[in-house]
Amino acid sequence: LDLHMPKMGGLEVQSLLKSGHAGIPVVFLTGQDSPEARSCALTGGASAYLCKPVDQETLLAAIDVAVGQDRH
């Protein structure tokens, strides 16, 4: 998720997913970092909070951890 998306922000999507008990892992990827947003995302259960630009290896590693496939 990104913090700023059309129609609905990432934190709002995260909250809806959590309230619906969807069990969908969340990784945030944003170019508009703030301490408050980072805290909200991680407190809300995000597996990772990454700031753009991010390299492919870092993104894929965060996704692997989020879906329980940590390859370390």
KAPERA-V163016 format. One record per pair of residues at least 4 apart in sequence whose ideal C-beta (glycine too) atoms are under 6 Angstrom apart, sorted by sequence separation. I is the first residue (numbers start at 1). J is the second residue. If there is no record, write none. Layout:
# KAPERA-V163016
I,J ; I,J
This chain:
# KAPERA-V163016
8,12 ; 39,43 ; 40,44 ; 42,46 ; 50,54 ; 54,58 ; 8,13 ; 17,22 ; 41,46 ; 54,59 ; 64,69 ; 65,70 ; 3,9 ; 64,70 ; 3,10 ; 17,24 ; 42,49 ; 64,71 ; 2,10 ; 41,49 ; 1,10 ; 38,49 ; 1,13 ; 14,26 ; 28,41 ; 48,62 ; 10,28 ; 28,46 ; 33,51 ; 47,65 ; 47,66 ; 26,46 ; 27,47 ; 27,48 ; 28,49 ; 29,50 ; 31,52 ; 25,47 ; 1,26 ; 1,28 ; 2,29 ; 3,30 ; 18,45 ; 2,30 ; 3,32 ; 11,40 ; 14,44 ; 3,37 ; 27,62 ; 27,63 ; 27,66 ; 25,66 ; 25,67
